[in-house]
Amino acid sequence: MTETGPQPIPQSPPNAIPARRWAYVIPVAAIMYMLAYLDRNNVSVILPYMHGDLELSNADKGLIGGIFFVGYVFLQIPAAILAQRWSARKTVLLLMVAWGLAASLTGLVQTKSQFYVARFVLGFFEGGVWPAVLILLASWFPLRERARANALWMACLPLSSVLMAPLSGWMLDHASWRWVLVLQGVPPLVWAVVWWFAVADRPDRARWISRAEADHVERSIAADEAAKPSAGSGSYLDAVKQKSVLVLIGVYFFWITGFYGFNLWLPSVIKELTHDGSPTEVGLLTAIPFTVALAVMIANAVWSDRTGRRRQAVAVPLVVGIAALLLGQAVDGALPRMLLLCVTAAAVYAPYGPFWAIPGQLLRFEVVAVAMGLINALGNLGGFAGPYLVGWLTDVTGSSVTGFAVLSGFLAVAVALVTLGLRPSARPVRPLSGQAAEGAWRSGV
């Protein structure tokens, strides 16, 4: 006798779901932000070779690197809200055109004050891109894929240094620093065309995605949202008042202070190790630590997604970075110091994917936009503090040792906050799809 009742609908195994989103969304977004990150890399390569132009002290150079992040603060939350309520695709497009023009105009400055203003304006327009893209990725990748998606996109950060530091060095050997800045503002204007035609805000708006993949993504994200805790009344204020969000702001600020303090002055340290090598030589050597960082960053994100241990994936690399920064000031010899620079670069880049997976697991989609904008806005003030502190302390003490020791202290505070401030919930949300690696959190990580 046959059963006439309703039959269960066969479920496709996970590996049968198409995954074209990885080949379309991630590469286009990564190249876009790599061109934005170029504006942080090129100035670090250029500053050691300005040879008295604009009469810049070490503190002035630190201020030029850092004032970018003062401008960076202002559009974080507005752009995040625009991306969530209007369109992440259109928000990024407008900002891309604006920052490309601002980047080229930076090469036309004639005074130190004009350089400060130009860098501030450049940071202003670039500031909204980061949270807007995070909102975009949250519409394309479920939580169990989020750290890997974030890390593959954010791989553009070390990759930009790998590719662009040698390019900037080579360009400096053949043109003035002004022409380097002018010409490097053009690629974002070109890539804006690619962005417009290749990216969609959601799977249901993309022409290139299959119905099966779009349905899979939408169902998975809906399940993720249903499993998250409520953010009080659901207002933005309720979201940002949560302890976890405040702790994440603190973690990001102290981490980014050490991150950009190290990044801006890395070419100067390498120039010293090469005994005033040429821009091309310094640019090529600068790419080595970032190549190591790229590999470690992706590996750490994969481990984080598989185990669900976001806190450890942030804290452990930073501890390694602290040790490498301090040891690098105590050892002699170009090779040992270069190896420690590689370790430090890997350590400060490794937390990116896991860290930015945390807000999406804490907050519902309707409030996560403003929370991520606030975390990025206030946290990136560390991008001002780090470079300026190292430059100022180098002027005062005549050595970079004190500055890098202070950066180690900032990283230590970040480790303490992520370890003690984001404690696991005693009653964690049931993992999605029965996989422990996808564990959701209520008030901690």
N, C-alpha and C positions, 0 to 999 in steps of 0.2 A: 504494500500500500504506500502510495507516495504522499509526501507531506505537501499540503496545499497552502500553508501559511506563508507569510512574507519571508523571503530569503534575504540574508545579510548581503549588503553590497560589498563586493570584493574590494579590498584596499590595496592600492599599489604599494610595493615596498618602497622605502625612502629613496633608495638609489635609482628607482625608475622615474622619479620626478625630474623633469628637465631643469637645468640650472643655467640658463642663458644669462640670467641676471648677473652672475659672477663675471661673465665676459663682456657685458655691456656697461653696467652701472659703475663697477669698481674701477676699470681702467680709465674711463673718461673722467670720473671724479678725481682719481689719483693724479692724472696729468694736469688737470685744472689746478689742483692745490699745490702741485709741485712747482708750477709757475708762480703761484703766490709766495710760496716759501723761498723762492729764489731771491726775493727782496730782503730776506733776512740773511741769506748766505752771501750774496754778492758784497754787501757792505762790510762783512767781517773779513773778506779777502781783500777788499779795496783799502780799508783803513790803514793797514801797515805800510802801504805803498803810496800814500798821498804826499809824502816827502815835503811836509811843511805847507801844503796847500790849505788855505783857510786857517792856518796857525792853530791846529788842534792839539790840546794836551791829551793825556790818557783819560782824564776825567771827561773831557769833551767828547772823546771817541765813545766812551761808555754811555754818555748821554744821548749821542746820536743813535746808538744801537737801542737804547732803552726807551727813548721818547716815542718811538714807533708804537709801543705797547700802551702808552697813555691814550693815544688816539684810538687804539684797538678796542678800548673798553666801550665806546659810546654806542656802537650799532649792534652789540651782542644780543641784547634782549629784543630790541625792535626787529632785527632781522630774523631772530628765532620765531617770534610771533607771526611775522609776515610769512615765513616759510610754512608754518603750521596752519595758518588760517587762509592764506592766499595761494602761494605757490613757491616751493623751494627752488624749482627750476628757474623761474623768472627772477626771483630774488638774487640768486647767484649770478645770473646773466648780467643784470644791471650793475652789480658790484664788480664783476670781472672787467667790464668796459671802463668803469670809473677808476679802478686801481691800475689798469694798464696805462691809462693816460697820466695818472699821478706819478707812476714809476718813471716814465720817460721824462716828465718835467723835473724830477729830482736831479737829473744830470745837468740842469741849466742853472743851478744855484750859484751865487757869486759870493755869498758871505756865510759865516758860521750860523748866524741867526736864521737865514733863509734855509739852510740845510736842516736845522731843527724843525722849522715849520713844514718843510716838504716831507720829512719823515713822519711827522705827526699826521698830516693829511693822508699819506699812504697807508698808515696803520688804521686810520678812521675807515677808509673804504674796504680794507681787507678784513676788518674785524667781524663783519657779519657773516662771512663765508663759512667759517667753521661750524657754528651752530646750525646754519641752514642745511649744510650737507649731512650733519648728524640726524636731522629731522628727516631728510630724504632717505637715508639708509634705514631708519626705523620703519619706513613704509615698504621696504623691499626685503628686509632680512629678519626672520624671527629671532627670538632671544637666544636660541641654541646656536645660532650662527653669528650672533652680533659681535662678539669679540674678534672673531676671524675677519668679518667684514670690515670692522673698524680698523683692525691692524693692517689689512691689505690696502685699504684706502690710505691710512696714515703712514704706510710704508713710503709714501711720497716724500715724507720729511727727510729720512736719511738718504733716500734715493736722489732727492734734489741735491743734497750735498755731494753725493758720489759723482753725479753728472755735472753739476753746475760749478762746483768749486774749481775743478780743472779748467772748465770753459772760461770762467771769469779770470783765472790766472793767465790763460793763453791770450785772452782778449786784452788784458793789461799789458802784456808784452808787445802788443801791436797797435794799441790805441790808448787814449787818455781815459782816466777813470770816468770822466763825464760821458764819453761816448759809450762806455760799457753800460752805464745806467740808462742812457737814452735807448739804446738798442734792445736791452733786456726788458723794456716795457712793452715791446711790440708783440711778443708771442701770446699774451693773454687776449689781445684783441682778435688775433687769428683763431685761437681756440674757442672763443665765444661762439663762433659759427658752428663748430663741431658740437659743442655743448647743447645748443638749441635744438639740433636735429637728432641727437643721440639719446638724450635723457628725458624721462617722463617722471612726473611726480609720484605716480602709483602704478602698480602692475596693470590695472584695468585701462590705463591710458597709453600704454606702450604698444606700438604696432608690431614689434619684433618678438613679443613673448607669446608662448602658447597658452591656450585656455587652461590646460592642466596645471602649468606652472603658476599662472596667476591665481587660480583657485586655491592651490596649495599654500601659497604665500599668504593670501588673505585669511584663510582658515587658521593657519598657524599663528598669525599675529592677533587675530581675534581671541584665540585661546590664551595667548600670553596676557592680553589685556584683562581677560576675565579672572585670571589667577592673581592679579596684582592687588595689593591692599588699597583701600580707599584713601584719598588725600583729603580727609576732612570733608568740607563742603564741595571739594573739587576746584576751589579757586586757586589762582596763582599764588596768592599770599599764603594759603595753607600749605602749598607744596614747598615753598622756599623757607618756611618756618620749621620744617622738619629737621630734627637733629642731624640726620644723615646727610642732608643737603648742605648744612652749615659745615659739617666736618669735611665733606668733599671739597668745599671752597678752600678750607684751610690746607688740606692735603695738596691741592693743585697749586696754590700760591707758593708754598715752600718748595715743592718739587720743581716748579717752573723757574723759580729764582735760581736754583742750582743748575737747571737745564740750560737756560739761555746765558747764564753767566759763564758756563763752560763753553757753549757753542760759539759765542761771539769772539772769545779770546783764543779759541783753539788754533786758528791760522797764525796768530801772533806767537803762540808757544812753539808751533812747528817751524816758523821762520827763525826763531831763536835756536832751535835744535839743529837747523841746517846752516847756521852761521850766515844769516842773511841771504838765503837762497833766492832764486828768481821767482817771480809770481807763478810761472808755470810749474816749477818744481814744488813750491809750497801748495799750490792747488791740487796737484796730483797726490801728494802725501796726505793732504787733508781728507781726500776721498777714502783713504784706507780705514780710519776708525768708523766712518759712516757705513762702509760696506759691511763691517762686522756687526754694527748696530742693526742694519736691515735684517740680517739673518736671525739674530737673537730676538728681535722684536716680533717677527712672525712666529718663531718657534714658541715663544712665551705665550702668545695669544692662542695658539693651537692647544697648548697644555691647559690654559685657563678654561677654554671651552669644554675640553674633555673632562676636566675634574671639577669645574665649578668653583675653584678656589681663587676668587678674584683678589681677596686681600693679600694672600701670599704672593700672587703674581705681580702685585704692585710693590709690596714691602721688600721682598728678598732682593730683587735687582737693585733697589735703592741702597740697601745695606752694602752690597758689593761695590756700588758706585762711591759710597763714602770711603770705604777702605782704599779703593784705587786712587781717588783724588788725594787723600792724605799721603799715601805711599809714594805717589808721583812727585811730591814735593821733597821727599827725603832721599830718593835714589839719584845716582849720577849715571851718565851715559845716555846717548841718544836712543839706542835700541830699547833698553828697559823702560825709559820714559815713554817711548812711542807705543810699546805694548800696553802700558798702563792707560795711555790715552784711548786705546782701542777698547779696553775693558770698561773705562768710564763711559765712553760713548754708548756702548751696548747697554750698560746699566741704566742710563738716564732715558734711553728710548724705549726699553723693553716694557714699561708699564702702560704704554699708550692704549693698546687694544683692550686689555682687561679693565683699565680705569674707566674708559668711556662706555663700557658695557654696564657699569654699575647703575647710573641714573635710570636707564631704561628698565632695569629690574626693580627699582624702587618706586617708580612713579608711573602713573597712567599716561597715555599718549597726549591727552589734552592739556596736561600741565608740565610734561617733561621738557617741552620746548623752552619755556622761560627758565626752568631750573638749570638746564644745560647752558643757556645763554648767560645766566648769572654766574655759574661756576667758571665758565671760560673767561668772562669779563673780569671778575675780581681776581681769579687765579692768575691771569696773564699780566696783572700788575707786577708779578714777580719777574716778568720779562724786562721791566724797567729796572727793578731793584738789583737783579743779578749783575748785568753788564756794568751798571754805573758803580756798584760797590767794588767790583774788581778793579775798574779803572781808577777810581778815587783812591783806594787803598794802595794800588801800585804807585801812584804819584806820591802818596804820603810816606810810604815805607821804602820805595825804590825797588820793590820786589813783588812778584805776583803771589808769593807763598801765602801771605796773610789773606789775600782775597780768596784764594781757593780753599783755604782752611775755613773761612766764613761760609763759603758755599756748602761745604761738608756739613756744617752745623744746620743750615737750612734743610738739607736733605734728611738729616736726622730727625728734625721736627716732623717732616712729612711721614717718616716711618712710624714715629710714635702715634701720630694721629690716625693713620690707617689701621694700625694694629690695635690700639686701645679705644679709638672712637667709633670704629665700625665693627662692633662685635656681632657674631652670629645670633640670630633669634633662637630662643629656646624652643619655639614651635614654628619651624620653617614651613613655608607654603609647600604643598605637595608638588614634587617635581613634575613637569609637563612630560607627557608621552612616556611616563615610567622611567625616564633616564635621570639618574642622579646628577649628571653633569649639567642638567638644565635647572637646577634648584633655584627657586625664587626666594626672595628675602622679604621679611616684613619691615624690620627697623634696622637691620644691619646687613653685613656682608660676610 
